Amino acid sequence: MDNTIIEEIKRLKKQRNAIILAHNYQREEIQDIADFVGDSLELSRQAVQVQCDVIVFCGVHFMAETAAILNPDKTVLLPEIEAGCPMADTVDVKELKEWIKKYPSSPVISYVNTTAEVKALSYACCTSANAPQIVKVVPFDSIIFVPDKNLADWVKKQVPYKEIIAWNGFCPTHHMIKKEDVIRTKKVHPDALVVVHPECRPEVIELADHVASTSGMVRFAKASQAKEFIIGTEIGLLYRLKKENPGKNFYPLKSTMICPNMKFTTLESVLLALKENQYVIKVPEDIRIKAYEAVQRMFTLVS
């Protein structure tokens, strides 16, 4: 059955001049049919460089929005319209506007894990990988950082001379990990390096051997001489890590590190997206332009 679906996906993809992008946390079979697998911004930028008419983004809503922001002339499809991001949803636009009034000298730096509306209110965006660099180089002594308080704390430790007014949001999948989980898993795999995402709690990060975004984890695992790794992020990344590093072993920091929203996408929903053109993600042009400026400023600041 799956082979029939896969063949039909390939046929429609060619017919529609489409590409399939899959986030590192997607199901194994979704990663296998994708043209590109990576983190959200990496994938959106990849879509800019590829000649195509349709982008099928296998991820969550804000990711498809980012692809639409950067690719206004392409049709962006999100196979599962209910695939959202609990962390991105913590930012209430009305409340953020009140913060901007309250702290007029502190521009907004928004994590790319935010809605288009939030990006449009931002001076610049950042990723989990470049957030410290962005905060360091922006010409302001104080910033509003949304939405992840754990990422904000990690940035603050690296840029202590700047004031960071942090939104009280977090990723449930990463925030669930506690230091006791690290200690327990390390006892089971004493020779393994602990690699965690900066969305984890500060006390978890303190116990890690390396802190990195998902793409950073992929690069670190390839470059490291170590043979064993405990991975502190959504377990979907382990499939890619094992696939690309056959001589190395990867263990989840906790087997329950699963983002339900990232698992919504199925082969059937990808097929329907291509067949029925569902679901088209569009960003109103006035918001898209402002959000685009914030994303582009990020690229300029880290170039």
C-alpha positions as a LaTeX table, in Angstrom:
\begin{tabular}{lrrr}
\hline
Residue & $x$ (\AA) & $y$ (\AA) & $z$ (\AA) \\
\hline
Met1 & 0.00 & 0.00 & 0.00 \\
Asp2 & 2.75 & 2.44 & 1.00 \\
Asn3 & 4.67 & 1.76 & $-2.22$ \\
Thr4 & 1.58 & 2.63 & $-4.26$ \\
Ile5 & 1.21 & 5.91 & $-2.35$ \\
Ile6 & 4.89 & 6.72 & $-2.73$ \\
Glu7 & 4.79 & 6.14 & $-6.48$ \\
Glu8 & 1.73 & 8.37 & $-6.79$ \\
Ile9 & 3.46 & 11.08 & $-4.73$ \\
Lys10 & 6.46 & 10.90 & $-7.06$ \\
Arg11 & 4.20 & 11.15 & $-10.12$ \\
Leu12 & 2.28 & 14.15 & $-8.82$ \\
Lys13 & 5.44 & 15.82 & $-7.61$ \\
Lys14 & 6.90 & 15.65 & $-11.10$ \\
Gln15 & 3.62 & 16.71 & $-12.71$ \\
Arg16 & 3.28 & 19.76 & $-10.47$ \\
Asn17 & 6.99 & 20.66 & $-10.42$ \\
Ala18 & 6.95 & 20.33 & $-6.64$ \\
Ile19 & 9.52 & 19.70 & $-3.95$ \\
Ile20 & 8.93 & 18.05 & $-0.59$ \\
Leu21 & 10.62 & 19.51 & 2.48 \\
Ala22 & 10.67 & 17.54 & 5.73 \\
His23 & 11.72 & 18.78 & 9.13 \\
Asn24 & 14.17 & 16.66 & 11.13 \\
Tyr25 & 11.38 & 15.66 & 13.52 \\
Gln26 & 9.07 & 14.17 & 10.90 \\
Arg27 & 8.17 & 10.48 & 10.68 \\
Glu28 & 10.81 & 8.22 & 9.11 \\
Glu29 & 8.77 & 7.54 & 5.97 \\
Ile30 & 8.25 & 11.28 & 5.44 \\
Gln31 & 11.97 & 11.96 & 5.73 \\
Asp32 & 12.57 & 9.18 & 3.20 \\
Ile33 & 10.34 & 10.73 & 0.50 \\
Ala34 & 11.59 & 14.28 & 1.04 \\
Asp35 & 13.85 & 16.10 & $-1.39$ \\
Phe36 & 15.44 & 17.92 & 1.54 \\
Val37 & 15.50 & 17.20 & 5.28 \\
Gly38 & 16.63 & 19.83 & 7.76 \\
Asp39 & 15.58 & 22.47 & 10.25 \\
Ser40 & 12.81 & 24.95 & 9.48 \\
Leu41 & 14.83 & 27.92 & 8.25 \\
Glu42 & 17.35 & 25.77 & 6.42 \\
Leu43 & 14.48 & 24.22 & 4.47 \\
Ser44 & 12.83 & 27.54 & 3.65 \\
Arg45 & 16.11 & 28.90 & 2.32 \\
Gln46 & 16.61 & 25.72 & 0.31 \\
Ala47 & 13.23 & 26.30 & $-1.32$ \\
Val48 & 14.37 & 29.73 & $-2.49$ \\
Gln49 & 17.29 & 28.17 & $-4.34$ \\
Val50 & 15.32 & 25.41 & $-6.07$ \\
Gln51 & 13.35 & 25.96 & $-9.25$ \\
Cys52 & 9.85 & 24.73 & $-8.43$ \\
Asp53 & 6.23 & 25.83 & $-8.49$ \\
Val54 & 4.99 & 24.04 & $-5.38$ \\
Ile55 & 6.52 & 23.51 & $-1.93$ \\
Val56 & 5.06 & 20.74 & 0.23 \\
Phe57 & 6.28 & 21.56 & 3.74 \\
Cys58 & 6.14 & 18.60 & 6.08 \\
Gly59 & 6.39 & 20.36 & 9.40 \\
Val60 & 4.24 & 22.72 & 11.44 \\
His61 & 2.34 & 25.88 & 10.56 \\
Phe62 & 4.96 & 28.54 & 11.30 \\
Met63 & 7.46 & 26.69 & 9.11 \\
Ala64 & 5.16 & 26.75 & 6.11 \\
Glu65 & 4.52 & 30.43 & 6.81 \\
Thr66 & 8.26 & 31.13 & 6.77 \\
Ala67 & 8.54 & 29.33 & 3.45 \\
Ala68 & 5.68 & 31.49 & 2.12 \\
Ile69 & 7.39 & 34.65 & 3.42 \\
Leu70 & 10.59 & 33.80 & 1.56 \\
Asn71 & 8.90 & 32.34 & $-1.52$ \\
Pro72 & 5.94 & 34.61 & $-2.37$ \\
Asp73 & 5.73 & 33.40 & $-5.97$ \\
Lys74 & 5.46 & 29.72 & $-5.06$ \\
Thr75 & 2.51 & 27.73 & $-3.77$ \\
Val76 & 3.24 & 26.51 & $-0.24$ \\
Leu77 & 1.26 & 23.52 & 1.02 \\
Leu78 & 1.03 & 22.25 & 4.60 \\
Pro79 & $-0.30$ & 18.65 & 4.45 \\
Glu80 & $-1.79$ & 18.82 & 7.97 \\
Ile81 & $-3.45$ & 22.15 & 8.76 \\
Glu82 & $-3.78$ & 21.25 & 12.46 \\
Ala83 & $-0.02$ & 20.84 & 12.83 \\
Gly84 & 0.81 & 23.81 & 15.02 \\
Cys85 & 3.55 & 24.73 & 17.49 \\
Pro86 & 2.61 & 25.14 & 21.18 \\
Met87 & 5.61 & 27.39 & 21.78 \\
Ala88 & 4.82 & 29.70 & 18.86 \\
Asp89 & 1.22 & 29.85 & 20.08 \\
Thr90 & 2.29 & 31.29 & 23.45 \\
Val91 & 2.88 & 34.69 & 21.86 \\
Asp92 & $-0.26$ & 36.80 & 21.91 \\
Val93 & 0.18 & 39.55 & 19.31 \\
Lys94 & $-1.91$ & 42.05 & 21.26 \\
Glu95 & 0.15 & 41.47 & 24.40 \\
Leu96 & 3.40 & 41.69 & 22.45 \\
Lys97 & 2.33 & 45.09 & 21.12 \\
Glu98 & 1.83 & 46.20 & 24.73 \\
Trp99 & 5.34 & 45.02 & 25.56 \\
Ile100 & 6.68 & 47.03 & 22.64 \\
Lys101 & 4.98 & 50.14 & 24.04 \\
Lys102 & 6.23 & 49.37 & 27.54 \\
Tyr103 & 9.84 & 48.88 & 26.40 \\
Pro104 & 10.24 & 51.37 & 23.51 \\
Ser105 & 14.05 & 51.12 & 23.57 \\
Ser106 & 14.02 & 47.33 & 23.37 \\
Pro107 & 13.27 & 45.94 & 19.89 \\
Val108 & 11.86 & 42.46 & 19.42 \\
Ile109 & 14.16 & 39.61 & 18.44 \\
Ser110 & 11.95 & 36.70 & 17.50 \\
Tyr111 & 12.96 & 33.08 & 17.24 \\
Val112 & 11.99 & 31.72 & 13.82 \\
Asn113 & 9.61 & 29.45 & 15.73 \\
Thr114 & 6.99 & 32.21 & 15.67 \\
Thr115 & 4.05 & 33.22 & 13.53 \\
Ala116 & 4.33 & 35.62 & 10.60 \\
Glu117 & 2.51 & 38.28 & 12.64 \\
Val118 & 5.16 & 38.10 & 15.36 \\
Lys119 & 7.98 & 38.20 & 12.84 \\
Ala120 & 6.36 & 41.30 & 11.33 \\
Leu121 & 6.63 & 43.05 & 14.73 \\
Ser122 & 10.30 & 42.11 & 15.07 \\
Tyr123 & 13.49 & 44.02 & 14.41 \\
Ala124 & 15.16 & 40.75 & 13.45 \\
Cys125 & 14.63 & 37.01 & 13.66 \\
Cys126 & 17.08 & 34.43 & 14.95 \\
Thr127 & 17.57 & 30.67 & 14.99 \\
Ser128 & 18.58 & 28.51 & 17.93 \\
Ala129 & 22.04 & 28.37 & 16.37 \\
Asn130 & 22.63 & 32.07 & 15.71 \\
Ala131 & 20.59 & 33.64 & 18.55 \\
Pro132 & 23.68 & 34.55 & 20.66 \\
Gln133 & 25.38 & 36.15 & 17.66 \\
Ile134 & 22.25 & 38.10 & 16.70 \\
Val135 & 21.79 & 39.46 & 20.23 \\
Lys136 & 25.48 & 40.30 & 20.40 \\
Val137 & 25.59 & 42.35 & 17.19 \\
Val138 & 22.23 & 44.17 & 17.23 \\
Pro139 & 22.87 & 47.86 & 18.11 \\
Phe140 & 20.77 & 47.80 & 21.27 \\
Asp141 & 21.61 & 47.24 & 24.93 \\
Ser142 & 18.24 & 45.71 & 25.68 \\
Ile143 & 15.94 & 43.47 & 23.64 \\
Ile144 & 12.61 & 41.70 & 23.94 \\
Phe145 & 13.17 & 38.02 & 23.17 \\
Val146 & 10.25 & 35.81 & 22.11 \\
Pro147 & 9.01 & 33.18 & 22.66 \\
Asp148 & 11.39 & 30.72 & 24.35 \\
Lys149 & 12.57 & 31.55 & 27.87 \\
Asn150 & 15.04 & 28.64 & 27.87 \\
Leu151 & 16.69 & 29.79 & 24.67 \\
Ala152 & 16.74 & 33.32 & 26.10 \\
Asp153 & 18.53 & 32.05 & 29.20 \\
Trp154 & 21.12 & 30.24 & 27.07 \\
Val155 & 21.71 & 33.43 & 25.07 \\
Lys156 & 21.96 & 35.53 & 28.25 \\
Lys157 & 24.77 & 33.34 & 29.57 \\
Gln158 & 26.76 & 34.03 & 26.38 \\
Val159 & 25.89 & 37.71 & 26.11 \\
Pro160 & 25.69 & 38.75 & 29.81 \\
Tyr161 & 26.22 & 42.44 & 29.15 \\
Lys162 & 22.88 & 42.82 & 27.36 \\
Glu163 & 19.46 & 42.96 & 28.98 \\
Ile164 & 17.06 & 40.31 & 27.70 \\
Ile165 & 13.38 & 40.72 & 28.44 \\
Ala166 & 12.19 & 37.16 & 27.89 \\
Trp167 & 8.73 & 35.97 & 26.94 \\
Asn168 & 7.48 & 33.18 & 29.19 \\
Gly169 & 7.17 & 30.52 & 26.49 \\
Phe170 & 8.80 & 27.15 & 26.02 \\
Cys171 & 8.76 & 24.01 & 23.88 \\
Pro172 & 6.89 & 21.31 & 25.83 \\
Thr173 & 8.97 & 18.55 & 24.23 \\
His174 & 12.28 & 20.06 & 25.33 \\
His175 & 11.08 & 21.58 & 28.60 \\
Met176 & 9.93 & 18.17 & 29.88 \\
Ile177 & 13.53 & 17.02 & 30.24 \\
Lys178 & 15.01 & 17.40 & 33.73 \\
Lys179 & 18.53 & 17.02 & 35.01 \\
Glu180 & 17.57 & 13.70 & 36.61 \\
Asp181 & 16.83 & 12.38 & 33.13 \\
Val182 & 20.33 & 13.30 & 31.99 \\
Ile183 & 21.94 & 11.70 & 35.03 \\
Arg184 & 19.88 & 8.51 & 34.63 \\
Thr185 & 20.56 & 8.13 & 30.90 \\
Lys186 & 24.26 & 8.90 & 31.37 \\
Lys187 & 24.50 & 6.03 & 33.85 \\
Val188 & 23.13 & 3.66 & 31.22 \\
His189 & 25.49 & 5.01 & 28.52 \\
Pro190 & 28.53 & 6.32 & 30.45 \\
Asp191 & 30.74 & 6.69 & 27.35 \\
Ala192 & 28.22 & 8.69 & 25.35 \\
Leu193 & 28.44 & 12.43 & 24.78 \\
Val194 & 25.35 & 14.35 & 25.88 \\
Val195 & 24.14 & 16.68 & 23.13 \\
Val196 & 21.09 & 18.84 & 23.86 \\
His197 & 19.01 & 21.53 & 22.18 \\
Pro198 & 19.16 & 25.08 & 23.61 \\
Glu199 & 15.37 & 24.91 & 24.11 \\
Cys200 & 16.07 & 22.60 & 27.07 \\
Arg201 & 15.99 & 23.81 & 30.67 \\
Pro202 & 19.14 & 25.61 & 31.94 \\
Glu203 & 19.95 & 22.81 & 34.42 \\
Val204 & 19.87 & 20.28 & 31.55 \\
Ile205 & 22.11 & 22.43 & 29.38 \\
Glu206 & 24.63 & 22.68 & 32.21 \\
Leu207 & 25.08 & 18.89 & 32.16 \\
Ala208 & 25.55 & 18.66 & 28.40 \\
Asp209 & 28.81 & 18.09 & 26.54 \\
His210 & 27.50 & 20.07 & 23.58 \\
Val211 & 24.55 & 22.37 & 22.90 \\
Ala212 & 23.28 & 22.73 & 19.34 \\
Ser213 & 20.33 & 23.17 & 17.01 \\
Thr214 & 19.16 & 20.10 & 15.13 \\
Ser215 & 21.37 & 20.96 & 12.15 \\
Gly216 & 24.20 & 21.65 & 14.57 \\
Met217 & 23.71 & 18.21 & 16.09 \\
Val218 & 23.95 & 16.62 & 12.65 \\
Arg219 & 27.23 & 18.44 & 11.96 \\
Phe220 & 28.63 & 17.69 & 15.42 \\
Ala221 & 27.87 & 13.97 & 15.18 \\
Lys222 & 29.57 & 13.72 & 11.79 \\
Ala223 & 32.68 & 15.60 & 12.90 \\
Ser224 & 33.09 & 14.01 & 16.34 \\
Gln225 & 35.42 & 11.09 & 16.95 \\
Ala226 & 33.02 & 9.79 & 19.59 \\
Lys227 & 31.02 & 6.65 & 18.84 \\
Glu228 & 28.09 & 7.17 & 21.22 \\
Phe229 & 25.75 & 10.09 & 21.73 \\
Ile230 & 22.80 & 10.84 & 23.99 \\
Ile231 & 20.53 & 13.17 & 22.03 \\
Gly232 & 18.40 & 15.70 & 23.86 \\
Thr233 & 15.84 & 16.72 & 21.26 \\
Glu234 & 12.74 & 15.31 & 19.56 \\
Ile235 & 13.38 & 11.67 & 18.76 \\
Gly236 & 12.69 & 12.12 & 15.04 \\
Leu237 & 16.23 & 13.46 & 14.62 \\
Leu238 & 17.71 & 10.12 & 15.67 \\
Tyr239 & 16.56 & 8.51 & 12.42 \\
Arg240 & 18.63 & 10.96 & 10.38 \\
Leu241 & 21.60 & 10.72 & 12.74 \\
Lys242 & 21.68 & 6.94 & 12.54 \\
Lys243 & 21.17 & 6.98 & 8.78 \\
Glu244 & 24.05 & 9.39 & 8.16 \\
Asn245 & 26.43 & 7.90 & 10.77 \\
Pro246 & 26.20 & 4.09 & 10.43 \\
Gly247 & 29.25 & 3.44 & 12.61 \\
Lys248 & 27.92 & 5.40 & 15.59 \\
Asn249 & 25.23 & 4.85 & 18.22 \\
Phe250 & 22.57 & 7.38 & 19.21 \\
Tyr251 & 20.30 & 7.19 & 22.23 \\
Pro252 & 17.34 & 9.43 & 23.09 \\
Leu253 & 17.80 & 11.38 & 26.29 \\
Lys254 & 14.22 & 10.38 & 27.00 \\
Ser255 & 12.07 & 8.16 & 24.79 \\
Thr256 & 9.00 & 10.35 & 25.39 \\
Met257 & 10.58 & 13.37 & 23.66 \\
Ile258 & 7.93 & 13.33 & 20.95 \\
Cys259 & 6.24 & 16.36 & 19.40 \\
Pro260 & 2.70 & 15.17 & 18.49 \\
Asn261 & 2.29 & 17.98 & 15.95 \\
Met262 & 5.41 & 16.89 & 14.07 \\
Lys263 & 3.97 & 13.40 & 13.73 \\
Phe264 & 0.67 & 14.52 & 12.19 \\
Thr265 & 2.00 & 14.35 & 8.64 \\
Thr266 & 1.54 & 11.00 & 6.91 \\
Leu267 & 2.17 & 9.70 & 3.41 \\
Glu268 & $-1.58$ & 9.91 & 2.83 \\
Ser269 & $-1.70$ & 13.60 & 3.80 \\
Val270 & 1.28 & 14.40 & 1.55 \\
Leu271 & $-0.52$ & 12.67 & $-1.32$ \\
Leu272 & $-3.70$ & 14.65 & $-0.63$ \\
Ala273 & $-1.74$ & 17.87 & $-0.48$ \\
Leu274 & $-0.40$ & 17.29 & $-3.98$ \\
Lys275 & $-3.65$ & 15.91 & $-5.35$ \\
Glu276 & $-6.14$ & 18.36 & $-3.78$ \\
Asn277 & $-3.83$ & 21.35 & $-3.31$ \\
Gln278 & $-4.38$ & 21.30 & 0.45 \\
Tyr279 & $-3.60$ & 23.24 & 2.51 \\
Val280 & $-2.35$ & 26.45 & 0.85 \\
Ile281 & $-0.49$ & 28.69 & 3.30 \\
Lys282 & $-0.63$ & 32.38 & 2.45 \\
Val283 & 0.63 & 35.37 & 4.40 \\
Pro284 & $-1.10$ & 38.76 & 3.87 \\
Glu285 & 1.27 & 40.92 & 1.87 \\
Asp286 & 1.55 & 43.74 & 4.44 \\
Ile287 & 2.58 & 41.21 & 7.09 \\
Arg288 & 4.77 & 39.24 & 4.69 \\
Ile289 & 6.84 & 42.29 & 3.74 \\
Lys290 & 7.55 & 43.23 & 7.36 \\
Ala291 & 8.28 & 39.64 & 8.33 \\
Tyr292 & 10.56 & 39.28 & 5.31 \\
Glu293 & 12.52 & 42.33 & 6.46 \\
Ala294 & 13.06 & 40.77 & 9.90 \\
Val295 & 14.25 & 37.49 & 8.40 \\
Gln296 & 16.52 & 39.26 & 5.91 \\
Arg297 & 18.00 & 41.43 & 8.68 \\
Met298 & 18.98 & 38.21 & 10.46 \\
Phe299 & 20.83 & 37.05 & 7.35 \\
Thr300 & 22.57 & 40.43 & 7.11 \\
Leu301 & 23.61 & 40.44 & 10.77 \\
Val302 & 25.23 & 37.01 & 10.60 \\
Ser303 & 26.79 & 37.31 & 7.14 \\
\hline
\end{tabular}
